[in-house]
Amino acid sequence: MERVLITGANGFLGVNVVAEFLDAGYKVRGLLRNKMSFIGKLHPELELVEGDFTNASVLRAAMQDCDYVIHCAAKTDQKSSYESYDKINVIASEQLVCVAIEQKIKKIIYVATANIFAYNDKNTPGDEKHRIRFPFTKSPYAVSKVEAVTRLTKYIDNIEIVIVCPTFMLGAYDSRPSSGRIILFGYGKRMLFYPPGGKNFVHVSDVAHGIVKALQKGSNGECYLLANENLSYKEFYEMLAEQTDRHPLLIRLPRCVLLTVGLLGSLLFSLGMRNDMTLVNMRLLCVNNYYDNKKSIRELDVSYRPVRYALNDAIEWFHENNKL
């Protein structure tokens, strides 16, 4: 039975990836900082090991007897300086590849983000052909992922590397919460202000399934968007209202209001007050951040469920864990 090492095994995506690989019949070694905090389900073929993936010695020990590495761990918040993203998302990821080569790992699946590619509108959604587009060129997180992919693909003659690029994930095990905050923000409100843009939404379990498929079928050096439904924020909150049978008054926030808030947030950021209401983040809320999933369906045989299932799973999990 083949064994995979999964970094960031206690993150939102990581927990779901662990479960998917166990279901697919792999042995799994999950690397996380504190194994007592693991929120997923235990399994006879799951081994949890503690450590910091930025430490090369920890990686060497964790990769022992592993065939593959799934690199989910990353810094993903939107309120830090580029240097902190570079240290974790770029330098540490390149180090992971070097250790994997040393340890004779067969293949690495690197989890990037859809925003390393250019978004577009619903008629011609973004695909894997066109690179990052403004305002994501000003996002430290997105830029760090672009740099990481650039560096990692230099090693494809030495080790197989496949890059997967998820869009905005929803589903169970979002313990922080991370992307699930969009649900918590709108759940049960009588009046709801929404931004003028939109996103591509995808079930986190479908992304995890796509990562298994990428390991089995992905081509060396290729990138695959793991994406599903393109929805404006208004459409998303209308869907949430239908799922919960709660129908708030929806009010569109003007772009100028968000940009004004962003200017203030950026000023505070420059004064050392970290926040995620910066100008770049407010600009992100104003774009139609839409993507296409045809390549992953065609080449990886990934299937996607309607986003309403992701909403249901997320809401159920939040209820079970007293977050709603």
Summary of the structure (lengths in Angstrom):
residues: 324
radius of gyration: 19.3
end to end distance: 40.1
largest distance: 57.4
contacts: 1118
relative contact order: 0.14
helix: 44%
strand: 20%
